[in-house]
Amino acid sequence: IWDWARELKEEDILAVTPWNQDTENEESAPLSEAEIHELVVLLNKLTKKNFTQNKKGVGITPTVGMQIELSSGTCVLNYAPSPYGKYGMLEISFLGDDEMPWWVDSVELLSFFEKVTDSESAE
């Protein structure tokens, strides 16, 4: 998945919609073009070291996330911290993909995520 993040382009994204079950409106307005640009820049900066596959499918049921609609399918980025105290606070996966999700360890991406989903991590 890290090479997907590195190669993602803005034109690959149809829409990005944040959601937060802790707010009145579970689904927020889609991200602006400037926010999508920022998301793509942050994803492109990630390296293989930022990702750890959640091979056992452990973790929490996310209550905050964003759905990334791509021309090739749908990707979800959720707040779902690794229960092991490492590997990252975010989890990314593709809907309909049998592959287990990946934890993402990036302070910059987490900060952006918290801003657009109107949430704060429980660090």
Phi and psi in radians as a Rosetta constraint file:
Dihedral C 1 N 2 CA 2 C 2 CIRCULARHARMONIC -1.143 0.35
Dihedral N 2 CA 2 C 2 N 3 CIRCULARHARMONIC -0.585 0.35
Dihedral C 2 N 3 CA 3 C 3 CIRCULARHARMONIC -1.247 0.35
Dihedral N 3 CA 3 C 3 N 4 CIRCULARHARMONIC -0.527 0.35
Dihedral C 3 N 4 CA 4 C 4 CIRCULARHARMONIC -1.077 0.35
Dihedral N 4 CA 4 C 4 N 5 CIRCULARHARMONIC -0.822 0.35
Dihedral C 4 N 5 CA 5 C 5 CIRCULARHARMONIC -1.081 0.35
Dihedral N 5 CA 5 C 5 N 6 CIRCULARHARMONIC -0.720 0.35
Dihedral C 5 N 6 CA 6 C 6 CIRCULARHARMONIC -1.158 0.35
Dihedral N 6 CA 6 C 6 N 7 CIRCULARHARMONIC -0.587 0.35
Dihedral C 6 N 7 CA 7 C 7 CIRCULARHARMONIC -1.709 0.35
Dihedral N 7 CA 7 C 7 N 8 CIRCULARHARMONIC -0.039 0.35
Dihedral C 7 N 8 CA 8 C 8 CIRCULARHARMONIC -1.074 0.35
Dihedral N 8 CA 8 C 8 N 9 CIRCULARHARMONIC 2.425 0.35
Dihedral C 8 N 9 CA 9 C 9 CIRCULARHARMONIC -2.119 0.35
Dihedral N 9 CA 9 C 9 N 10 CIRCULARHARMONIC 2.679 0.35
Dihedral C 9 N 10 CA 10 C 10 CIRCULARHARMONIC -0.991 0.35
Dihedral N 10 CA 10 C 10 N 11 CIRCULARHARMONIC -0.676 0.35
Dihedral C 10 N 11 CA 11 C 11 CIRCULARHARMONIC -1.205 0.35
Dihedral N 11 CA 11 C 11 N 12 CIRCULARHARMONIC -0.233 0.35
Dihedral C 11 N 12 CA 12 C 12 CIRCULARHARMONIC -1.317 0.35
Dihedral N 12 CA 12 C 12 N 13 CIRCULARHARMONIC -0.321 0.35
Dihedral C 12 N 13 CA 13 C 13 CIRCULARHARMONIC -1.693 0.35
Dihedral N 13 CA 13 C 13 N 14 CIRCULARHARMONIC 2.184 0.35
Dihedral C 13 N 14 CA 14 C 14 CIRCULARHARMONIC -1.513 0.35
Dihedral N 14 CA 14 C 14 N 15 CIRCULARHARMONIC -0.703 0.35
Dihedral C 14 N 15 CA 15 C 15 CIRCULARHARMONIC -2.925 0.35
Dihedral N 15 CA 15 C 15 N 16 CIRCULARHARMONIC 2.681 0.35
Dihedral C 15 N 16 CA 16 C 16 CIRCULARHARMONIC -2.266 0.35
Dihedral N 16 CA 16 C 16 N 17 CIRCULARHARMONIC 2.101 0.35
Dihedral C 16 N 17 CA 17 C 17 CIRCULARHARMONIC -2.100 0.35
Dihedral N 17 CA 17 C 17 N 18 CIRCULARHARMONIC 1.975 0.35
Dihedral C 17 N 18 CA 18 C 18 CIRCULARHARMONIC -1.318 0.35
Dihedral N 18 CA 18 C 18 N 19 CIRCULARHARMONIC 2.688 0.35
Dihedral C 18 N 19 CA 19 C 19 CIRCULARHARMONIC -2.509 0.35
Dihedral N 19 CA 19 C 19 N 20 CIRCULARHARMONIC 2.625 0.35
Dihedral C 19 N 20 CA 20 C 20 CIRCULARHARMONIC -2.627 0.35
Dihedral N 20 CA 20 C 20 N 21 CIRCULARHARMONIC 1.967 0.35
Dihedral C 20 N 21 CA 21 C 21 CIRCULARHARMONIC -1.262 0.35
Dihedral N 21 CA 21 C 21 N 22 CIRCULARHARMONIC -0.184 0.35
Dihedral C 21 N 22 CA 22 C 22 CIRCULARHARMONIC -1.551 0.35
Dihedral N 22 CA 22 C 22 N 23 CIRCULARHARMONIC -0.045 0.35
Dihedral C 22 N 23 CA 23 C 23 CIRCULARHARMONIC -1.918 0.35
Dihedral N 23 CA 23 C 23 N 24 CIRCULARHARMONIC 2.909 0.35
Dihedral C 23 N 24 CA 24 C 24 CIRCULARHARMONIC -1.037 0.35
Dihedral N 24 CA 24 C 24 N 25 CIRCULARHARMONIC -0.776 0.35
Dihedral C 24 N 25 CA 25 C 25 CIRCULARHARMONIC -1.714 0.35
Dihedral N 25 CA 25 C 25 N 26 CIRCULARHARMONIC 1.849 0.35
Dihedral C 25 N 26 CA 26 C 26 CIRCULARHARMONIC -1.037 0.35
Dihedral N 26 CA 26 C 26 N 27 CIRCULARHARMONIC -0.673 0.35
Dihedral C 26 N 27 CA 27 C 27 CIRCULARHARMONIC -1.896 0.35
Dihedral N 27 CA 27 C 27 N 28 CIRCULARHARMONIC 2.224 0.35
Dihedral C 27 N 28 CA 28 C 28 CIRCULARHARMONIC -1.599 0.35
Dihedral N 28 CA 28 C 28 N 29 CIRCULARHARMONIC 3.068 0.35
Dihedral C 28 N 29 CA 29 C 29 CIRCULARHARMONIC -1.129 0.35
Dihedral N 29 CA 29 C 29 N 30 CIRCULARHARMONIC 2.572 0.35
Dihedral C 29 N 30 CA 30 C 30 CIRCULARHARMONIC -1.012 0.35
Dihedral N 30 CA 30 C 30 N 31 CIRCULARHARMONIC 2.711 0.35
Dihedral C 30 N 31 CA 31 C 31 CIRCULARHARMONIC -1.147 0.35
Dihedral N 31 CA 31 C 31 N 32 CIRCULARHARMONIC 2.603 0.35
Dihedral C 31 N 32 CA 32 C 32 CIRCULARHARMONIC -1.304 0.35
Dihedral N 32 CA 32 C 32 N 33 CIRCULARHARMONIC 2.976 0.35
Dihedral C 32 N 33 CA 33 C 33 CIRCULARHARMONIC -1.059 0.35
Dihedral N 33 CA 33 C 33 N 34 CIRCULARHARMONIC -0.684 0.35
Dihedral C 33 N 34 CA 34 C 34 CIRCULARHARMONIC -1.141 0.35
Dihedral N 34 CA 34 C 34 N 35 CIRCULARHARMONIC -0.687 0.35
Dihedral C 34 N 35 CA 35 C 35 CIRCULARHARMONIC -1.205 0.35
Dihedral N 35 CA 35 C 35 N 36 CIRCULARHARMONIC -0.678 0.35
Dihedral C 35 N 36 CA 36 C 36 CIRCULARHARMONIC -1.112 0.35
Dihedral N 36 CA 36 C 36 N 37 CIRCULARHARMONIC -0.714 0.35
Dihedral C 36 N 37 CA 37 C 37 CIRCULARHARMONIC -1.015 0.35
Dihedral N 37 CA 37 C 37 N 38 CIRCULARHARMONIC -0.820 0.35
Dihedral C 37 N 38 CA 38 C 38 CIRCULARHARMONIC -1.073 0.35
Dihedral N 38 CA 38 C 38 N 39 CIRCULARHARMONIC -0.739 0.35
Dihedral C 38 N 39 CA 39 C 39 CIRCULARHARMONIC -1.055 0.35
Dihedral N 39 CA 39 C 39 N 40 CIRCULARHARMONIC -0.799 0.35
Dihedral C 39 N 40 CA 40 C 40 CIRCULARHARMONIC -1.106 0.35
Dihedral N 40 CA 40 C 40 N 41 CIRCULARHARMONIC -0.755 0.35
Dihedral C 40 N 41 CA 41 C 41 CIRCULARHARMONIC -1.036 0.35
Dihedral N 41 CA 41 C 41 N 42 CIRCULARHARMONIC -0.781 0.35
Dihedral C 41 N 42 CA 42 C 42 CIRCULARHARMONIC -1.136 0.35
Dihedral N 42 CA 42 C 42 N 43 CIRCULARHARMONIC -0.743 0.35
Dihedral C 42 N 43 CA 43 C 43 CIRCULARHARMONIC -1.150 0.35
Dihedral N 43 CA 43 C 43 N 44 CIRCULARHARMONIC -0.699 0.35
Dihedral C 43 N 44 CA 44 C 44 CIRCULARHARMONIC -1.122 0.35
Dihedral N 44 CA 44 C 44 N 45 CIRCULARHARMONIC -0.463 0.35
Dihedral C 44 N 45 CA 45 C 45 CIRCULARHARMONIC -1.355 0.35
Dihedral N 45 CA 45 C 45 N 46 CIRCULARHARMONIC -0.296 0.35
Dihedral C 45 N 46 CA 46 C 46 CIRCULARHARMONIC -1.219 0.35
Dihedral N 46 CA 46 C 46 N 47 CIRCULARHARMONIC 2.580 0.35
Dihedral C 46 N 47 CA 47 C 47 CIRCULARHARMONIC -2.054 0.35
Dihedral N 47 CA 47 C 47 N 48 CIRCULARHARMONIC 3.073 0.35
Dihedral C 47 N 48 CA 48 C 48 CIRCULARHARMONIC -0.993 0.35
Dihedral N 48 CA 48 C 48 N 49 CIRCULARHARMONIC -0.568 0.35
Dihedral C 48 N 49 CA 49 C 49 CIRCULARHARMONIC -1.155 0.35
Dihedral N 49 CA 49 C 49 N 50 CIRCULARHARMONIC -0.331 0.35
Dihedral C 49 N 50 CA 50 C 50 CIRCULARHARMONIC -1.395 0.35
Dihedral N 50 CA 50 C 50 N 51 CIRCULARHARMONIC -0.165 0.35
Dihedral C 50 N 51 CA 51 C 51 CIRCULARHARMONIC -2.058 0.35
Dihedral N 51 CA 51 C 51 N 52 CIRCULARHARMONIC 2.416 0.35
Dihedral C 51 N 52 CA 52 C 52 CIRCULARHARMONIC -2.366 0.35
Dihedral N 52 CA 52 C 52 N 53 CIRCULARHARMONIC 2.159 0.35
Dihedral C 52 N 53 CA 53 C 53 CIRCULARHARMONIC -1.232 0.35
Dihedral N 53 CA 53 C 53 N 54 CIRCULARHARMONIC 2.336 0.35
Dihedral C 53 N 54 CA 54 C 54 CIRCULARHARMONIC -1.487 0.35
Dihedral N 54 CA 54 C 54 N 55 CIRCULARHARMONIC 1.284 0.35
Dihedral C 54 N 55 CA 55 C 55 CIRCULARHARMONIC -1.088 0.35
Dihedral N 55 CA 55 C 55 N 56 CIRCULARHARMONIC -0.473 0.35
Dihedral C 55 N 56 CA 56 C 56 CIRCULARHARMONIC -1.703 0.35
Dihedral N 56 CA 56 C 56 N 57 CIRCULARHARMONIC -0.050 0.35
Dihedral C 56 N 57 CA 57 C 57 CIRCULARHARMONIC 1.155 0.35
Dihedral N 57 CA 57 C 57 N 58 CIRCULARHARMONIC 0.556 0.35
Dihedral C 57 N 58 CA 58 C 58 CIRCULARHARMONIC -1.555 0.35
Dihedral N 58 CA 58 C 58 N 59 CIRCULARHARMONIC 2.760 0.35
Dihedral C 58 N 59 CA 59 C 59 CIRCULARHARMONIC 2.443 0.35
Dihedral N 59 CA 59 C 59 N 60 CIRCULARHARMONIC -2.759 0.35
Dihedral C 59 N 60 CA 60 C 60 CIRCULARHARMONIC -1.898 0.35
Dihedral N 60 CA 60 C 60 N 61 CIRCULARHARMONIC 2.905 0.35
Dihedral C 60 N 61 CA 61 C 61 CIRCULARHARMONIC -1.469 0.35
Dihedral N 61 CA 61 C 61 N 62 CIRCULARHARMONIC 2.038 0.35
Dihedral C 61 N 62 CA 62 C 62 CIRCULARHARMONIC -1.168 0.35
Dihedral N 62 CA 62 C 62 N 63 CIRCULARHARMONIC 2.509 0.35
Dihedral C 62 N 63 CA 63 C 63 CIRCULARHARMONIC -2.009 0.35
Dihedral N 63 CA 63 C 63 N 64 CIRCULARHARMONIC -0.055 0.35
Dihedral C 63 N 64 CA 64 C 64 CIRCULARHARMONIC -2.435 0.35
Dihedral N 64 CA 64 C 64 N 65 CIRCULARHARMONIC 2.370 0.35
Dihedral C 64 N 65 CA 65 C 65 CIRCULARHARMONIC -3.012 0.35
Dihedral N 65 CA 65 C 65 N 66 CIRCULARHARMONIC -2.991 0.35
Dihedral C 65 N 66 CA 66 C 66 CIRCULARHARMONIC -2.515 0.35
Dihedral N 66 CA 66 C 66 N 67 CIRCULARHARMONIC 2.469 0.35
Dihedral C 66 N 67 CA 67 C 67 CIRCULARHARMONIC -1.794 0.35
Dihedral N 67 CA 67 C 67 N 68 CIRCULARHARMONIC 2.182 0.35
Dihedral C 67 N 68 CA 68 C 68 CIRCULARHARMONIC -1.888 0.35
Dihedral N 68 CA 68 C 68 N 69 CIRCULARHARMONIC 1.887 0.35
Dihedral C 68 N 69 CA 69 C 69 CIRCULARHARMONIC -1.496 0.35
Dihedral N 69 CA 69 C 69 N 70 CIRCULARHARMONIC 2.091 0.35
Dihedral C 69 N 70 CA 70 C 70 CIRCULARHARMONIC -1.975 0.35
Dihedral N 70 CA 70 C 70 N 71 CIRCULARHARMONIC 2.804 0.35
Dihedral C 70 N 71 CA 71 C 71 CIRCULARHARMONIC -1.099 0.35
Dihedral N 71 CA 71 C 71 N 72 CIRCULARHARMONIC -0.402 0.35
Dihedral C 71 N 72 CA 72 C 72 CIRCULARHARMONIC -1.757 0.35
Dihedral N 72 CA 72 C 72 N 73 CIRCULARHARMONIC 0.006 0.35
Dihedral C 72 N 73 CA 73 C 73 CIRCULARHARMONIC 2.595 0.35
Dihedral N 73 CA 73 C 73 N 74 CIRCULARHARMONIC -2.823 0.35
Dihedral C 73 N 74 CA 74 C 74 CIRCULARHARMONIC -2.160 0.35
Dihedral N 74 CA 74 C 74 N 75 CIRCULARHARMONIC 2.281 0.35
Dihedral C 74 N 75 CA 75 C 75 CIRCULARHARMONIC -1.970 0.35
Dihedral N 75 CA 75 C 75 N 76 CIRCULARHARMONIC 2.494 0.35
Dihedral C 75 N 76 CA 76 C 76 CIRCULARHARMONIC -2.118 0.35
Dihedral N 76 CA 76 C 76 N 77 CIRCULARHARMONIC 2.395 0.35
Dihedral C 76 N 77 CA 77 C 77 CIRCULARHARMONIC -2.102 0.35
Dihedral N 77 CA 77 C 77 N 78 CIRCULARHARMONIC 2.009 0.35
Dihedral C 77 N 78 CA 78 C 78 CIRCULARHARMONIC -2.141 0.35
Dihedral N 78 CA 78 C 78 N 79 CIRCULARHARMONIC 2.705 0.35
Dihedral C 78 N 79 CA 79 C 79 CIRCULARHARMONIC -1.411 0.35
Dihedral N 79 CA 79 C 79 N 80 CIRCULARHARMONIC 1.876 0.35
Dihedral C 79 N 80 CA 80 C 80 CIRCULARHARMONIC -2.672 0.35
Dihedral N 80 CA 80 C 80 N 81 CIRCULARHARMONIC 1.361 0.35
Dihedral C 80 N 81 CA 81 C 81 CIRCULARHARMONIC -1.080 0.35
Dihedral N 81 CA 81 C 81 N 82 CIRCULARHARMONIC 2.556 0.35
Dihedral C 81 N 82 CA 82 C 82 CIRCULARHARMONIC -1.097 0.35
Dihedral N 82 CA 82 C 82 N 83 CIRCULARHARMONIC 2.292 0.35
Dihedral C 82 N 83 CA 83 C 83 CIRCULARHARMONIC -1.271 0.35
Dihedral N 83 CA 83 C 83 N 84 CIRCULARHARMONIC -0.080 0.35
Dihedral C 83 N 84 CA 84 C 84 CIRCULARHARMONIC -1.544 0.35
Dihedral N 84 CA 84 C 84 N 85 CIRCULARHARMONIC -0.003 0.35
Dihedral C 84 N 85 CA 85 C 85 CIRCULARHARMONIC 1.379 0.35
Dihedral N 85 CA 85 C 85 N 86 CIRCULARHARMONIC 0.143 0.35
Dihedral C 85 N 86 CA 86 C 86 CIRCULARHARMONIC -2.584 0.35
Dihedral N 86 CA 86 C 86 N 87 CIRCULARHARMONIC -3.102 0.35
Dihedral C 86 N 87 CA 87 C 87 CIRCULARHARMONIC 1.474 0.35
Dihedral N 87 CA 87 C 87 N 88 CIRCULARHARMONIC -0.345 0.35
Dihedral C 87 N 88 CA 88 C 88 CIRCULARHARMONIC 2.197 0.35
Dihedral N 88 CA 88 C 88 N 89 CIRCULARHARMONIC 2.902 0.35
Dihedral C 88 N 89 CA 89 C 89 CIRCULARHARMONIC -1.761 0.35
Dihedral N 89 CA 89 C 89 N 90 CIRCULARHARMONIC -0.270 0.35
Dihedral C 89 N 90 CA 90 C 90 CIRCULARHARMONIC -1.922 0.35
Dihedral N 90 CA 90 C 90 N 91 CIRCULARHARMONIC 2.712 0.35
Dihedral C 90 N 91 CA 91 C 91 CIRCULARHARMONIC -2.296 0.35
Dihedral N 91 CA 91 C 91 N 92 CIRCULARHARMONIC 2.395 0.35
Dihedral C 91 N 92 CA 92 C 92 CIRCULARHARMONIC -2.222 0.35
Dihedral N 92 CA 92 C 92 N 93 CIRCULARHARMONIC 2.477 0.35
Dihedral C 92 N 93 CA 93 C 93 CIRCULARHARMONIC -2.785 0.35
Dihedral N 93 CA 93 C 93 N 94 CIRCULARHARMONIC 2.936 0.35
Dihedral C 93 N 94 CA 94 C 94 CIRCULARHARMONIC -1.881 0.35
Dihedral N 94 CA 94 C 94 N 95 CIRCULARHARMONIC 2.293 0.35
Dihedral C 94 N 95 CA 95 C 95 CIRCULARHARMONIC -1.116 0.35
Dihedral N 95 CA 95 C 95 N 96 CIRCULARHARMONIC 2.394 0.35
Dihedral C 95 N 96 CA 96 C 96 CIRCULARHARMONIC 1.404 0.35
Dihedral N 96 CA 96 C 96 N 97 CIRCULARHARMONIC 0.011 0.35
Dihedral C 96 N 97 CA 97 C 97 CIRCULARHARMONIC -1.623 0.35
Dihedral N 97 CA 97 C 97 N 98 CIRCULARHARMONIC 2.305 0.35
Dihedral C 97 N 98 CA 98 C 98 CIRCULARHARMONIC -1.310 0.35
Dihedral N 98 CA 98 C 98 N 99 CIRCULARHARMONIC -0.218 0.35
Dihedral C 98 N 99 CA 99 C 99 CIRCULARHARMONIC -1.209 0.35
Dihedral N 99 CA 99 C 99 N 100 CIRCULARHARMONIC 2.458 0.35
Dihedral C 99 N 100 CA 100 C 100 CIRCULARHARMONIC -1.148 0.35
Dihedral N 100 CA 100 C 100 N 101 CIRCULARHARMONIC 2.680 0.35
Dihedral C 100 N 101 CA 101 C 101 CIRCULARHARMONIC -1.188 0.35
Dihedral N 101 CA 101 C 101 N 102 CIRCULARHARMONIC 2.947 0.35
Dihedral C 101 N 102 CA 102 C 102 CIRCULARHARMONIC -2.097 0.35
Dihedral N 102 CA 102 C 102 N 103 CIRCULARHARMONIC 2.393 0.35
Dihedral C 102 N 103 CA 103 C 103 CIRCULARHARMONIC -1.398 0.35
Dihedral N 103 CA 103 C 103 N 104 CIRCULARHARMONIC 2.546 0.35
Dihedral C 103 N 104 CA 104 C 104 CIRCULARHARMONIC -2.116 0.35
Dihedral N 104 CA 104 C 104 N 105 CIRCULARHARMONIC 2.168 0.35
Dihedral C 104 N 105 CA 105 C 105 CIRCULARHARMONIC -1.888 0.35
Dihedral N 105 CA 105 C 105 N 106 CIRCULARHARMONIC 1.713 0.35
Dihedral C 105 N 106 CA 106 C 106 CIRCULARHARMONIC -2.698 0.35
Dihedral N 106 CA 106 C 106 N 107 CIRCULARHARMONIC 1.998 0.35
Dihedral C 106 N 107 CA 107 C 107 CIRCULARHARMONIC -1.100 0.35
Dihedral N 107 CA 107 C 107 N 108 CIRCULARHARMONIC -0.718 0.35
Dihedral C 107 N 108 CA 108 C 108 CIRCULARHARMONIC -1.119 0.35
Dihedral N 108 CA 108 C 108 N 109 CIRCULARHARMONIC -0.782 0.35
Dihedral C 108 N 109 CA 109 C 109 CIRCULARHARMONIC -1.164 0.35
Dihedral N 109 CA 109 C 109 N 110 CIRCULARHARMONIC -0.692 0.35
Dihedral C 109 N 110 CA 110 C 110 CIRCULARHARMONIC -1.072 0.35
Dihedral N 110 CA 110 C 110 N 111 CIRCULARHARMONIC -0.759 0.35
Dihedral C 110 N 111 CA 111 C 111 CIRCULARHARMONIC -1.073 0.35
Dihedral N 111 CA 111 C 111 N 112 CIRCULARHARMONIC -0.789 0.35
Dihedral C 111 N 112 CA 112 C 112 CIRCULARHARMONIC -1.079 0.35
Dihedral N 112 CA 112 C 112 N 113 CIRCULARHARMONIC -0.798 0.35
Dihedral C 112 N 113 CA 113 C 113 CIRCULARHARMONIC -0.995 0.35
Dihedral N 113 CA 113 C 113 N 114 CIRCULARHARMONIC -0.820 0.35
Dihedral C 113 N 114 CA 114 C 114 CIRCULARHARMONIC -1.089 0.35
Dihedral N 114 CA 114 C 114 N 115 CIRCULARHARMONIC -0.656 0.35
Dihedral C 114 N 115 CA 115 C 115 CIRCULARHARMONIC -1.141 0.35
Dihedral N 115 CA 115 C 115 N 116 CIRCULARHARMONIC -0.856 0.35
Dihedral C 115 N 116 CA 116 C 116 CIRCULARHARMONIC -1.402 0.35
Dihedral N 116 CA 116 C 116 N 117 CIRCULARHARMONIC -0.330 0.35
Dihedral C 116 N 117 CA 117 C 117 CIRCULARHARMONIC -1.738 0.35
Dihedral N 117 CA 117 C 117 N 118 CIRCULARHARMONIC 0.008 0.35
Dihedral C 117 N 118 CA 118 C 118 CIRCULARHARMONIC 0.977 0.35
Dihedral N 118 CA 118 C 118 N 119 CIRCULARHARMONIC 0.919 0.35
Dihedral C 118 N 119 CA 119 C 119 CIRCULARHARMONIC -2.438 0.35
Dihedral N 119 CA 119 C 119 N 120 CIRCULARHARMONIC 2.943 0.35
Dihedral C 119 N 120 CA 120 C 120 CIRCULARHARMONIC -2.341 0.35
Dihedral N 120 CA 120 C 120 N 121 CIRCULARHARMONIC 2.430 0.35
Dihedral C 120 N 121 CA 121 C 121 CIRCULARHARMONIC -1.297 0.35
Dihedral N 121 CA 121 C 121 N 122 CIRCULARHARMONIC 2.717 0.35
Dihedral C 121 N 122 CA 122 C 122 CIRCULARHARMONIC -1.672 0.35
Dihedral N 122 CA 122 C 122 N 123 CIRCULARHARMONIC 0.998 0.35
